[in-house]
Each structure stands twice: as structure tokens, then as C-alpha cells.
Amino acid sequence: MTTLTKAQLVERLIALPTEIGAAEDNVLQAHARLVTAKELLQWKEDSLLLDKIGFIDGKNAETRAAQVRSFTKNERDEFADAEMNLKNAASRLERLHVQLKAYRAVADLLRVAV
């Protein structure tokens, strides 16, 4: 547990909106990266399935899906990484919101106590 002085509390209350704004920007950037990764993965899967060269030649859906997965490992890894990045950015933003609410509650208690 961290103990803050009143001055430190005020500093954090002043700084948090800027940090929250930056965290919101990070969430938006992470979301854009996820959308791009998803589109790239879909494009790669579609081109493999529609390609006439014959990379995907399985006789049933399960075999074709396995073949597509084997050719899209990099794209799937990028998608998974982008997904995790978005979750981490959203978690950081939520922690900052919770911290702001907690600090506001403490400030309200201090105001009542004075």
C-alpha cells in the first residue's frame, strides 16, 4: 500500500487526466493495429483458398483449414500479438480510471475531514 501526502495526491489528480488521455490514444492505436492484423489474416486466408496454384488442395474442410493455418502462421501470430496488445492497453486504461476514482474519493474524504 502506498502512502501519499496531500501534495502528492493533488499532483496525481492533476496528472491523471493527461495519463488517461494518452492511455485512450494507446487503446485506439492498439485497436487499429488489431483491425489491420485481422484484415491481413483474412486477406491471406482468402488468397490461399482462391489461389489456383494449388497450395490448398485438401479434400475436406478440416484438411483445408489445417493447410491454411500452416501458411498463415505469421499473420495469426501478428493477430494474436495485436489482440494481447489491445487487452493490455485497455487494462492500463481501466487501472488509471480506477486510480482516478480512488484518489477522488480520498480527496473528498479529506475535504470533509478538514
Backbone as XML, in Angstrom:
<?xml version="1.0"?>
<chain id="A" units="angstrom">
  <residue number="1" name="MET">
    <atom name="N" x="0.843" y="-1.167" z="0.000"/>
    <atom name="CA" x="0.000" y="0.000" z="0.000"/>
    <atom name="C" x="0.892" y="1.235" z="0.000"/>
  </residue>
  <residue number="2" name="THR">
    <atom name="N" x="0.562" y="2.185" z="-0.848"/>
    <atom name="CA" x="1.345" y="3.402" z="-0.975"/>
    <atom name="C" x="0.696" y="4.523" z="-0.177"/>
  </residue>
  <residue number="3" name="THR">
    <atom name="N" x="1.515" y="5.234" z="0.583"/>
    <atom name="CA" x="1.031" y="6.379" z="1.339"/>
    <atom name="C" x="1.408" y="7.648" z="0.581"/>
  </residue>
  <residue number="4" name="LEU">
    <atom name="N" x="0.419" y="8.511" z="0.361"/>
    <atom name="CA" x="0.647" y="9.762" z="-0.345"/>
    <atom name="C" x="0.413" y="10.935" z="0.592"/>
  </residue>
  <residue number="5" name="THR">
    <atom name="N" x="1.199" y="11.963" z="0.418"/>
    <atom name="CA" x="0.907" y="13.210" z="1.124"/>
    <atom name="C" x="-0.222" y="13.909" z="0.371"/>
  </residue>
  <residue number="6" name="LYS">
    <atom name="N" x="-0.781" y="14.920" z="0.979"/>
    <atom name="CA" x="-1.842" y="15.676" z="0.298"/>
    <atom name="C" x="-1.311" y="16.299" z="-0.989"/>
  </residue>
  <residue number="7" name="ALA">
    <atom name="N" x="-0.083" y="16.798" z="-0.934"/>
    <atom name="CA" x="0.509" y="17.405" z="-2.131"/>
    <atom name="C" x="0.679" y="16.368" z="-3.244"/>
  </residue>
  <residue number="8" name="GLN">
    <atom name="N" x="1.104" y="15.160" z="-2.883"/>
    <atom name="CA" x="1.261" y="14.098" z="-3.879"/>
    <atom name="C" x="-0.095" y="13.695" z="-4.450"/>
  </residue>
  <residue number="9" name="LEU">
    <atom name="N" x="-1.097" y="13.667" z="-3.598"/>
    <atom name="CA" x="-2.451" y="13.339" z="-4.055"/>
    <atom name="C" x="-2.917" y="14.370" z="-5.075"/>
  </residue>
  <residue number="10" name="VAL">
    <atom name="N" x="-2.705" y="15.633" z="-4.765"/>
    <atom name="CA" x="-3.096" y="16.701" z="-5.691"/>
    <atom name="C" x="-2.330" y="16.558" z="-7.007"/>
  </residue>
  <residue number="11" name="GLU">
    <atom name="N" x="-1.037" y="16.281" z="-6.933"/>
    <atom name="CA" x="-0.231" y="16.094" z="-8.145"/>
    <atom name="C" x="-0.775" y="14.953" z="-8.996"/>
  </residue>
  <residue number="12" name="ARG">
    <atom name="N" x="-1.112" y="13.848" z="-8.352"/>
    <atom name="CA" x="-1.661" y="12.697" z="-9.097"/>
    <atom name="C" x="-3.010" y="13.038" z="-9.718"/>
  </residue>
  <residue number="13" name="LEU">
    <atom name="N" x="-3.854" y="13.749" z="-8.969"/>
    <atom name="CA" x="-5.163" y="14.133" z="-9.503"/>
    <atom name="C" x="-5.012" y="15.059" z="-10.710"/>
  </residue>
  <residue number="14" name="ILE">
    <atom name="N" x="-4.007" y="15.900" z="-10.686"/>
    <atom name="CA" x="-3.764" y="16.795" z="-11.816"/>
    <atom name="C" x="-3.182" y="16.024" z="-13.004"/>
  </residue>
  <residue number="15" name="ALA">
    <atom name="N" x="-2.305" y="15.064" z="-12.740"/>
    <atom name="CA" x="-1.611" y="14.332" z="-13.806"/>
    <atom name="C" x="-2.471" y="13.249" z="-14.461"/>
  </residue>
  <residue number="16" name="LEU">
    <atom name="N" x="-3.380" y="12.669" z="-13.707"/>
    <atom name="CA" x="-4.125" y="11.507" z="-14.222"/>
    <atom name="C" x="-4.930" y="11.790" z="-15.490"/>
  </residue>
  <residue number="17" name="PRO">
    <atom name="N" x="-5.614" y="12.913" z="-15.640"/>
    <atom name="CA" x="-6.346" y="13.122" z="-16.898"/>
    <atom name="C" x="-5.449" y="13.057" z="-18.139"/>
  </residue>
  <residue number="18" name="THR">
    <atom name="N" x="-4.243" y="13.589" z="-18.042"/>
    <atom name="CA" x="-3.308" y="13.514" z="-19.168"/>
    <atom name="C" x="-2.894" y="12.068" z="-19.420"/>
  </residue>
  <residue number="19" name="GLU">
    <atom name="N" x="-2.622" y="11.331" z="-18.343"/>
    <atom name="CA" x="-2.253" y="9.918" z="-18.483"/>
    <atom name="C" x="-3.410" y="9.111" z="-19.070"/>
  </residue>
  <residue number="20" name="ILE">
    <atom name="N" x="-4.618" y="9.433" z="-18.645"/>
    <atom name="CA" x="-5.797" y="8.736" z="-19.178"/>
    <atom name="C" x="-5.956" y="9.041" z="-20.662"/>
  </residue>
  <residue number="21" name="GLY">
    <atom name="N" x="-5.746" y="10.294" z="-21.046"/>
    <atom name="CA" x="-5.816" y="10.651" z="-22.466"/>
    <atom name="C" x="-4.807" y="9.877" z="-23.294"/>
  </residue>
  <residue number="22" name="ALA">
    <atom name="N" x="-3.589" y="9.774" z="-22.792"/>
    <atom name="CA" x="-2.554" y="9.010" z="-23.501"/>
    <atom name="C" x="-2.927" y="7.531" z="-23.569"/>
  </residue>
  <residue number="23" name="ALA">
    <atom name="N" x="-3.478" y="7.004" z="-22.483"/>
    <atom name="CA" x="-3.891" y="5.594" z="-22.461"/>
    <atom name="C" x="-5.043" y="5.352" z="-23.438"/>
  </residue>
  <residue number="24" name="GLU">
    <atom name="N" x="-5.955" y="6.316" z="-23.550"/>
    <atom name="CA" x="-7.047" y="6.194" z="-24.525"/>
    <atom name="C" x="-6.488" y="6.173" z="-25.946"/>
  </residue>
  <residue number="25" name="ASP">
    <atom name="N" x="-5.499" y="7.033" z="-26.214"/>
    <atom name="CA" x="-4.851" y="7.019" z="-27.530"/>
    <atom name="C" x="-4.196" y="5.666" z="-27.799"/>
  </residue>
  <residue number="26" name="ASN">
    <atom name="N" x="-3.560" y="5.094" z="-26.779"/>
    <atom name="CA" x="-2.935" y="3.776" z="-26.934"/>
    <atom name="C" x="-3.966" y="2.707" z="-27.254"/>
  </residue>
  <residue number="27" name="VAL">
    <atom name="N" x="-5.134" y="2.779" z="-26.614"/>
    <atom name="CA" x="-6.200" y="1.812" z="-26.894"/>
    <atom name="C" x="-6.657" y="1.952" z="-28.344"/>
  </residue>
  <residue number="28" name="LEU">
    <atom name="N" x="-6.830" y="3.186" z="-28.799"/>
    <atom name="CA" x="-7.255" y="3.405" z="-30.187"/>
    <atom name="C" x="-6.211" y="2.885" z="-31.176"/>
  </residue>
  <residue number="29" name="GLN">
    <atom name="N" x="-4.946" y="3.134" z="-30.895"/>
    <atom name="CA" x="-3.881" y="2.633" z="-31.769"/>
    <atom name="C" x="-3.826" y="1.107" z="-31.749"/>
  </residue>
  <residue number="30" name="ALA">
    <atom name="N" x="-3.994" y="0.535" z="-30.577"/>
    <atom name="CA" x="-3.981" y="-0.929" z="-30.458"/>
    <atom name="C" x="-5.163" y="-1.534" z="-31.205"/>
  </residue>
  <residue number="31" name="HIS">
    <atom name="N" x="-6.309" y="-0.871" z="-31.137"/>
    <atom name="CA" x="-7.487" y="-1.358" z="-31.857"/>
    <atom name="C" x="-7.259" y="-1.284" z="-33.366"/>
  </residue>
  <residue number="32" name="ALA">
    <atom name="N" x="-6.688" y="-0.182" z="-33.826"/>
    <atom name="CA" x="-6.397" y="-0.046" z="-35.258"/>
    <atom name="C" x="-5.424" y="-1.132" z="-35.715"/>
  </residue>
  <residue number="33" name="ARG">
    <atom name="N" x="-4.424" y="-1.419" z="-34.893"/>
    <atom name="CA" x="-3.463" y="-2.479" z="-35.226"/>
    <atom name="C" x="-4.159" y="-3.833" z="-35.299"/>
  </residue>
  <residue number="34" name="LEU">
    <atom name="N" x="-5.082" y="-4.082" z="-34.371"/>
    <atom name="CA" x="-5.817" y="-5.342" z="-34.373"/>
    <atom name="C" x="-6.674" y="-5.473" z="-35.632"/>
  </residue>
  <residue number="35" name="VAL">
    <atom name="N" x="-7.359" y="-4.401" z="-35.999"/>
    <atom name="CA" x="-8.191" y="-4.424" z="-37.204"/>
    <atom name="C" x="-7.330" y="-4.697" z="-38.435"/>
  </residue>
  <residue number="36" name="THR">
    <atom name="N" x="-6.182" y="-4.042" z="-38.518"/>
    <atom name="CA" x="-5.275" y="-4.255" z="-39.650"/>
    <atom name="C" x="-4.781" y="-5.699" z="-39.689"/>
  </residue>
  <residue number="37" name="ALA">
    <atom name="N" x="-4.402" y="-6.229" z="-38.537"/>
    <atom name="CA" x="-3.921" y="-7.616" z="-38.474"/>
    <atom name="C" x="-5.021" y="-8.591" z="-38.873"/>
  </residue>
  <residue number="38" name="LYS">
    <atom name="N" x="-6.246" y="-8.315" z="-38.444"/>
    <atom name="CA" x="-7.375" y="-9.186" z="-38.794"/>
    <atom name="C" x="-7.631" y="-9.149" z="-40.298"/>
  </residue>
  <residue number="39" name="GLU">
    <atom name="N" x="-7.598" y="-7.951" z="-40.869"/>
    <atom name="CA" x="-7.816" y="-7.822" z="-42.313"/>
    <atom name="C" x="-6.716" y="-8.523" z="-43.103"/>
  </residue>
  <residue number="40" name="LEU">
    <atom name="N" x="-5.473" y="-8.390" z="-42.653"/>
    <atom name="CA" x="-4.357" y="-9.046" z="-43.336"/>
    <atom name="C" x="-4.486" y="-10.566" z="-43.261"/>
  </residue>
  <residue number="41" name="LEU">
    <atom name="N" x="-4.849" y="-11.071" z="-42.095"/>
    <atom name="CA" x="-5.048" y="-12.515" z="-41.944"/>
    <atom name="C" x="-6.168" y="-12.996" z="-42.860"/>
  </residue>
  <residue number="42" name="GLN">
    <atom name="N" x="-7.277" y="-12.261" z="-42.884"/>
    <atom name="CA" x="-8.402" y="-12.649" z="-43.743"/>
    <atom name="C" x="-8.002" y="-12.622" z="-45.212"/>
  </residue>
  <residue number="43" name="TRP">
    <atom name="N" x="-7.259" y="-11.585" z="-45.606"/>
    <atom name="CA" x="-6.810" y="-11.484" z="-46.991"/>
    <atom name="C" x="-5.922" y="-12.673" z="-47.360"/>
  </residue>
  <residue number="44" name="LYS">
    <atom name="N" x="-4.996" y="-13.009" z="-46.467"/>
    <atom name="CA" x="-4.080" y="-14.128" z="-46.739"/>
    <atom name="C" x="-4.855" y="-15.442" z="-46.839"/>
  </residue>
  <residue number="45" name="GLU">
    <atom name="N" x="-5.789" y="-15.661" z="-45.915"/>
    <atom name="CA" x="-6.596" y="-16.888" z="-45.966"/>
    <atom name="C" x="-7.401" y="-16.944" z="-47.260"/>
  </residue>
  <residue number="46" name="ASP">
    <atom name="N" x="-8.039" y="-15.831" z="-47.617"/>
    <atom name="CA" x="-8.841" y="-15.797" z="-48.848"/>
    <atom name="C" x="-7.983" y="-16.073" z="-50.071"/>
  </residue>
  <residue number="47" name="SER">
    <atom name="N" x="-6.797" y="-15.427" z="-50.141"/>
    <atom name="CA" x="-5.968" y="-15.641" z="-51.320"/>
    <atom name="C" x="-5.468" y="-17.071" z="-51.409"/>
  </residue>
  <residue number="48" name="LEU">
    <atom name="N" x="-5.204" y="-17.681" z="-50.268"/>
    <atom name="CA" x="-4.782" y="-19.084" z="-50.301"/>
    <atom name="C" x="-5.910" y="-19.983" z="-50.793"/>
  </residue>
  <residue number="49" name="LEU">
    <atom name="N" x="-7.117" y="-19.727" z="-50.310"/>
    <atom name="CA" x="-8.251" y="-20.571" z="-50.695"/>
    <atom name="C" x="-8.663" y="-20.353" z="-52.151"/>
  </residue>
  <residue number="50" name="LEU">
    <atom name="N" x="-8.499" y="-19.127" z="-52.641"/>
    <atom name="CA" x="-8.932" y="-18.821" z="-54.008"/>
    <atom name="C" x="-7.814" y="-18.972" z="-55.034"/>
  </residue>
  <residue number="51" name="ASP">
    <atom name="N" x="-6.594" y="-19.172" z="-54.566"/>
    <atom name="CA" x="-5.434" y="-19.283" z="-55.449"/>
    <atom name="C" x="-5.540" y="-20.547" z="-56.290"/>
  </residue>
  <residue number="52" name="LYS">
    <atom name="N" x="-5.216" y="-20.410" z="-57.543"/>
    <atom name="CA" x="-5.297" y="-21.553" z="-58.462"/>
    <atom name="C" x="-3.990" y="-22.354" z="-58.503"/>
  </residue>
  <residue number="53" name="ILE">
    <atom name="N" x="-2.966" y="-21.896" z="-57.772"/>
    <atom name="CA" x="-1.678" y="-22.602" z="-57.789"/>
    <atom name="C" x="-1.798" y="-23.959" z="-57.107"/>
  </residue>
  <residue number="54" name="GLY">
    <atom name="N" x="-2.674" y="-24.081" z="-56.143"/>
    <atom name="CA" x="-2.901" y="-25.374" z="-55.528"/>
    <atom name="C" x="-2.224" y="-25.591" z="-54.196"/>
  </residue>
  <residue number="55" name="PHE">
    <atom name="N" x="-1.883" y="-24.509" z="-53.494"/>
    <atom name="CA" x="-1.321" y="-24.671" z="-52.149"/>
    <atom name="C" x="-2.319" y="-25.362" z="-51.230"/>
  </residue>
  <residue number="56" name="ILE">
    <atom name="N" x="-3.583" y="-25.022" z="-51.393"/>
    <atom name="CA" x="-4.640" y="-25.593" z="-50.558"/>
    <atom name="C" x="-5.417" y="-26.570" z="-51.431"/>
  </residue>
  <residue number="57" name="ASP">
    <atom name="N" x="-5.192" y="-27.847" z="-51.185"/>
    <atom name="CA" x="-5.809" y="-28.862" z="-52.037"/>
    <atom name="C" x="-6.477" y="-29.973" z="-51.233"/>
  </residue>
  <residue number="58" name="GLY">
    <atom name="N" x="-6.761" y="-29.690" z="-49.958"/>
    <atom name="CA" x="-7.378" y="-30.703" z="-49.108"/>
    <atom name="C" x="-8.744" y="-31.127" z="-49.620"/>
  </residue>
  <residue number="59" name="LYS">
    <atom name="N" x="-9.089" y="-32.358" z="-49.331"/>
    <atom name="CA" x="-10.354" y="-32.911" z="-49.817"/>
    <atom name="C" x="-11.540" y="-32.578" z="-48.923"/>
  </residue>
  <residue number="60" name="ASN">
    <atom name="N" x="-11.259" y="-32.154" z="-47.684"/>
    <atom name="CA" x="-12.369" y="-31.787" z="-46.802"/>
    <atom name="C" x="-12.022" y="-30.491" z="-46.066"/>
  </residue>
  <residue number="61" name="ALA">
    <atom name="N" x="-13.014" y="-29.919" z="-45.404"/>
    <atom name="CA" x="-12.849" y="-28.613" z="-44.755"/>
    <atom name="C" x="-11.770" y="-28.636" z="-43.683"/>
  </residue>
  <residue number="62" name="GLU">
    <atom name="N" x="-11.694" y="-29.717" z="-42.921"/>
    <atom name="CA" x="-10.696" y="-29.797" z="-41.855"/>
    <atom name="C" x="-9.279" y="-29.776" z="-42.413"/>
  </residue>
  <residue number="63" name="THR">
    <atom name="N" x="-9.055" y="-30.511" z="-43.477"/>
    <atom name="CA" x="-7.730" y="-30.548" z="-44.099"/>
    <atom name="C" x="-7.378" y="-29.193" z="-44.694"/>
  </residue>
  <residue number="64" name="ARG">
    <atom name="N" x="-8.341" y="-28.576" z="-45.378"/>
    <atom name="CA" x="-8.086" y="-27.250" z="-45.957"/>
    <atom name="C" x="-7.795" y="-26.230" z="-44.861"/>
  </residue>
  <residue number="65" name="ALA">
    <atom name="N" x="-8.540" y="-26.293" z="-43.760"/>
    <atom name="CA" x="-8.310" y="-25.360" z="-42.646"/>
    <atom name="C" x="-6.911" y="-25.552" z="-42.067"/>
  </residue>
  <residue number="66" name="ALA">
    <atom name="N" x="-6.486" y="-26.798" z="-41.935"/>
    <atom name="CA" x="-5.139" y="-27.072" z="-41.421"/>
    <atom name="C" x="-4.077" y="-26.546" z="-42.388"/>
  </residue>
  <residue number="67" name="GLN">
    <atom name="N" x="-4.309" y="-26.715" z="-43.672"/>
    <atom name="CA" x="-3.358" y="-26.205" z="-44.654"/>
    <atom name="C" x="-3.282" y="-24.674" z="-44.596"/>
  </residue>
  <residue number="68" name="VAL">
    <atom name="N" x="-4.431" y="-24.033" z="-44.485"/>
    <atom name="CA" x="-4.456" y="-22.568" z="-44.391"/>
    <atom name="C" x="-3.704" y="-22.118" z="-43.144"/>
  </residue>
  <residue number="69" name="ARG">
    <atom name="N" x="-3.941" y="-22.795" z="-42.019"/>
    <atom name="CA" x="-3.238" y="-22.434" z="-40.782"/>
    <atom name="C" x="-1.730" y="-22.550" z="-40.948"/>
  </residue>
  <residue number="70" name="SER">
    <atom name="N" x="-1.290" y="-23.575" z="-41.661"/>
    <atom name="CA" x="0.157" y="-23.761" z="-41.828"/>
    <atom name="C" x="0.782" y="-22.648" z="-42.673"/>
  </residue>
  <residue number="71" name="PHE">
    <atom name="N" x="0.012" y="-22.057" z="-43.566"/>
    <atom name="CA" x="0.533" y="-20.983" z="-44.415"/>
    <atom name="C" x="0.319" y="-19.586" z="-43.826"/>
  </residue>
  <residue number="72" name="THR">
    <atom name="N" x="-0.419" y="-19.491" z="-42.726"/>
    <atom name="CA" x="-0.737" y="-18.164" z="-42.161"/>
    <atom name="C" x="-0.208" y="-18.001" z="-40.740"/>
  </residue>
  <residue number="73" name="LYS">
    <atom name="N" x="0.808" y="-18.744" z="-40.382"/>
    <atom name="CA" x="1.333" y="-18.665" z="-39.011"/>
    <atom name="C" x="1.765" y="-17.251" z="-38.648"/>
  </residue>
  <residue number="74" name="ASN">
    <atom name="N" x="2.513" y="-16.593" z="-39.513"/>
    <atom name="CA" x="2.979" y="-15.236" z="-39.206"/>
    <atom name="C" x="1.813" y="-14.275" z="-39.007"/>
  </residue>
  <residue number="75" name="GLU">
    <atom name="N" x="0.823" y="-14.358" z="-39.867"/>
    <atom name="CA" x="-0.339" y="-13.473" z="-39.768"/>
    <atom name="C" x="-1.149" y="-13.768" z="-38.505"/>
  </residue>
  <residue number="76" name="ARG">
    <atom name="N" x="-1.281" y="-15.050" z="-38.171"/>
    <atom name="CA" x="-2.011" y="-15.404" z="-36.947"/>
    <atom name="C" x="-1.248" y="-14.958" z="-35.707"/>
  </residue>
  <residue number="77" name="ASP">
    <atom name="N" x="0.084" y="-15.078" z="-35.746"/>
    <atom name="CA" x="0.901" y="-14.599" z="-34.622"/>
    <atom name="C" x="0.763" y="-13.088" z="-34.454"/>
  </residue>
  <residue number="78" name="GLU">
    <atom name="N" x="0.780" y="-12.363" z="-35.564"/>
    <atom name="CA" x="0.623" y="-10.904" z="-35.511"/>
    <atom name="C" x="-0.761" y="-10.536" z="-34.968"/>
  </residue>
  <residue number="79" name="PHE">
    <atom name="N" x="-1.785" y="-11.275" z="-35.400"/>
    <atom name="CA" x="-3.141" y="-11.027" z="-34.909"/>
    <atom name="C" x="-3.213" y="-11.279" z="-33.401"/>
  </residue>
  <residue number="80" name="ALA">
    <atom name="N" x="-2.646" y="-12.386" z="-32.944"/>
    <atom name="CA" x="-2.658" y="-12.706" z="-31.509"/>
    <atom name="C" x="-1.889" y="-11.659" z="-30.712"/>
  </residue>
  <residue number="81" name="ASP">
    <atom name="N" x="-0.773" y="-11.204" z="-31.248"/>
    <atom name="CA" x="0.017" y="-10.172" z="-30.575"/>
    <atom name="C" x="-0.767" y="-8.858" z="-30.504"/>
  </residue>
  <residue number="82" name="ALA">
    <atom name="N" x="-1.422" y="-8.498" z="-31.586"/>
    <atom name="CA" x="-2.226" y="-7.269" z="-31.607"/>
    <atom name="C" x="-3.395" y="-7.372" z="-30.628"/>
  </residue>
  <residue number="83" name="GLU">
    <atom name="N" x="-3.981" y="-8.553" z="-30.543"/>
    <atom name="CA" x="-5.087" y="-8.778" z="-29.614"/>
    <atom name="C" x="-4.620" y="-8.614" z="-28.162"/>
  </residue>
  <residue number="84" name="MET">
    <atom name="N" x="-3.466" y="-9.189" z="-27.841"/>
    <atom name="CA" x="-2.919" y="-9.067" z="-26.493"/>
    <atom name="C" x="-2.535" y="-7.622" z="-26.191"/>
  </residue>
  <residue number="85" name="ASN">
    <atom name="N" x="-1.979" y="-6.945" z="-27.178"/>
    <atom name="CA" x="-1.613" y="-5.543" z="-27.012"/>
    <atom name="C" x="-2.851" y="-4.695" z="-26.699"/>
  </residue>
  <residue number="86" name="LEU">
    <atom name="N" x="-3.956" y="-4.959" z="-27.382"/>
    <atom name="CA" x="-5.196" y="-4.226" z="-27.117"/>
    <atom name="C" x="-5.704" y="-4.516" z="-25.711"/>
  </residue>
  <residue number="87" name="LYS">
    <atom name="N" x="-5.672" y="-5.771" z="-25.305"/>
    <atom name="CA" x="-6.120" y="-6.124" z="-23.953"/>
    <atom name="C" x="-5.267" y="-5.429" z="-22.899"/>
  </residue>
  <residue number="88" name="ASN">
    <atom name="N" x="-3.960" y="-5.395" z="-23.109"/>
    <atom name="CA" x="-3.071" y="-4.727" z="-22.157"/>
    <atom name="C" x="-3.329" y="-3.224" z="-22.113"/>
  </residue>
  <residue number="89" name="ALA">
    <atom name="N" x="-3.533" y="-2.613" z="-23.269"/>
    <atom name="CA" x="-3.802" y="-1.172" z="-23.316"/>
    <atom name="C" x="-5.128" y="-0.854" z="-22.633"/>
  </residue>
  <residue number="90" name="ALA">
    <atom name="N" x="-6.140" y="-1.675" z="-22.870"/>
    <atom name="CA" x="-7.441" y="-1.461" z="-22.231"/>
    <atom name="C" x="-7.343" y="-1.659" z="-20.722"/>
  </residue>
  <residue number="91" name="SER">
    <atom name="N" x="-6.562" y="-2.637" z="-20.301"/>
    <atom name="CA" x="-6.371" y="-2.885" z="-18.872"/>
    <atom name="C" x="-5.677" y="-1.701" z="-18.210"/>
  </residue>
  <residue number="92" name="ARG">
    <atom name="N" x="-4.658" y="-1.175" z="-18.856"/>
    <atom name="CA" x="-3.945" y="0.002" z="-18.326"/>
    <atom name="C" x="-4.905" y="1.187" z="-18.197"/>
  </residue>
  <residue number="93" name="LEU">
    <atom name="N" x="-5.725" y="1.404" z="-19.203"/>
    <atom name="CA" x="-6.698" y="2.497" z="-19.163"/>
    <atom name="C" x="-7.668" y="2.308" z="-18.006"/>
  </residue>
  <residue number="94" name="GLU">
    <atom name="N" x="-8.154" y="1.097" z="-17.832"/>
    <atom name="CA" x="-9.088" y="0.816" z="-16.737"/>
    <atom name="C" x="-8.425" y="1.060" z="-15.382"/>
  </residue>
  <residue number="95" name="ARG">
    <atom name="N" x="-7.179" y="0.630" z="-15.229"/>
    <atom name="CA" x="-6.462" y="0.869" z="-13.963"/>
    <atom name="C" x="-6.339" y="2.361" z="-13.669"/>
  </residue>
  <residue number="96" name="LEU">
    <atom name="N" x="-6.074" y="3.156" z="-14.695"/>
    <atom name="CA" x="-5.975" y="4.607" z="-14.493"/>
    <atom name="C" x="-7.320" y="5.202" z="-14.079"/>
  </residue>
  <residue number="97" name="HIS">
    <atom name="N" x="-8.406" y="4.718" z="-14.685"/>
    <atom name="CA" x="-9.747" y="5.191" z="-14.298"/>
    <atom name="C" x="-10.050" y="4.826" z="-12.844"/>
  </residue>
  <residue number="98" name="VAL">
    <atom name="N" x="-9.711" y="3.603" z="-12.458"/>
    <atom name="CA" x="-9.937" y="3.166" z="-11.076"/>
    <atom name="C" x="-9.093" y="4.007" z="-10.122"/>
  </residue>
  <residue number="99" name="GLN">
    <atom name="N" x="-7.859" y="4.246" z="-10.498"/>
    <atom name="CA" x="-6.977" y="5.066" z="-9.666"/>
    <atom name="C" x="-7.545" y="6.478" z="-9.507"/>
  </residue>
  <residue number="100" name="LEU">
    <atom name="N" x="-8.037" y="7.055" z="-10.581"/>
    <atom name="CA" x="-8.626" y="8.398" z="-10.509"/>
    <atom name="C" x="-9.832" y="8.414" z="-9.573"/>
  </residue>
  <residue number="101" name="LYS">
    <atom name="N" x="-10.691" y="7.410" z="-9.688"/>
    <atom name="CA" x="-11.863" y="7.344" z="-8.802"/>
    <atom name="C" x="-11.441" y="7.211" z="-7.342"/>
  </residue>
  <residue number="102" name="ALA">
    <atom name="N" x="-10.437" y="6.381" z="-7.097"/>
    <atom name="CA" x="-9.967" y="6.188" z="-5.721"/>
    <atom name="C" x="-9.374" y="7.478" z="-5.169"/>
  </residue>
  <residue number="103" name="TYR">
    <atom name="N" x="-8.559" y="8.142" z="-5.963"/>
    <atom name="CA" x="-7.959" y="9.399" z="-5.498"/>
    <atom name="C" x="-9.020" y="10.471" z="-5.273"/>
  </residue>
  <residue number="104" name="ARG">
    <atom name="N" x="-10.022" y="10.508" z="-6.134"/>
    <atom name="CA" x="-11.113" y="11.477" z="-5.926"/>
    <atom name="C" x="-11.856" y="11.184" z="-4.630"/>
  </residue>
  <residue number="105" name="ALA">
    <atom name="N" x="-12.076" y="9.900" z="-4.360"/>
    <atom name="CA" x="-12.764" y="9.528" z="-3.119"/>
    <atom name="C" x="-11.940" y="9.950" z="-1.908"/>
  </residue>
  <residue number="106" name="VAL">
    <atom name="N" x="-10.639" y="9.731" z="-1.962"/>
    <atom name="CA" x="-9.768" y="10.143" z="-0.855"/>
    <atom name="C" x="-9.795" y="11.661" z="-0.711"/>
  </residue>
  <residue number="107" name="ALA">
    <atom name="N" x="-9.738" y="12.375" z="-1.822"/>
    <atom name="CA" x="-9.783" y="13.840" z="-1.769"/>
    <atom name="C" x="-11.096" y="14.314" z="-1.159"/>
  </residue>
  <residue number="108" name="ASP">
    <atom name="N" x="-12.196" y="13.660" z="-1.508"/>
    <atom name="CA" x="-13.494" y="14.015" z="-0.915"/>
    <atom name="C" x="-13.486" y="13.768" z="0.588"/>
  </residue>
  <residue number="109" name="LEU">
    <atom name="N" x="-12.907" y="12.655" z="1.012"/>
    <atom name="CA" x="-12.820" y="12.363" z="2.448"/>
    <atom name="C" x="-11.963" y="13.398" z="3.174"/>
  </residue>
  <residue number="110" name="LEU">
    <atom name="N" x="-10.876" y="13.794" z="2.564"/>
    <atom name="CA" x="-10.008" y="14.804" z="3.178"/>
    <atom name="C" x="-10.715" y="16.154" z="3.273"/>
  </residue>
  <residue number="111" name="ARG">
    <atom name="N" x="-11.496" y="16.474" z="2.276"/>
    <atom name="CA" x="-12.228" y="17.738" z="2.280"/>
    <atom name="C" x="-13.265" y="17.744" z="3.402"/>
  </residue>
  <residue number="112" name="VAL">
    <atom name="N" x="-13.932" y="16.618" z="3.611"/>
    <atom name="CA" x="-14.933" y="16.505" z="4.677"/>
    <atom name="C" x="-14.258" y="16.551" z="6.040"/>
  </residue>
  <residue number="113" name="ALA">
    <atom name="N" x="-13.086" y="15.932" z="6.153"/>
    <atom name="CA" x="-12.392" y="15.851" z="7.440"/>
    <atom name="C" x="-11.798" y="17.192" z="7.861"/>
  </residue>
  <residue number="114" name="VAL">
    <atom name="N" x="-11.564" y="18.077" z="6.919"/>
    <atom name="CA" x="-10.914" y="19.358" z="7.251"/>
    <atom name="C" x="-11.879" y="20.346" z="7.808"/>
  </residue>
</chain>
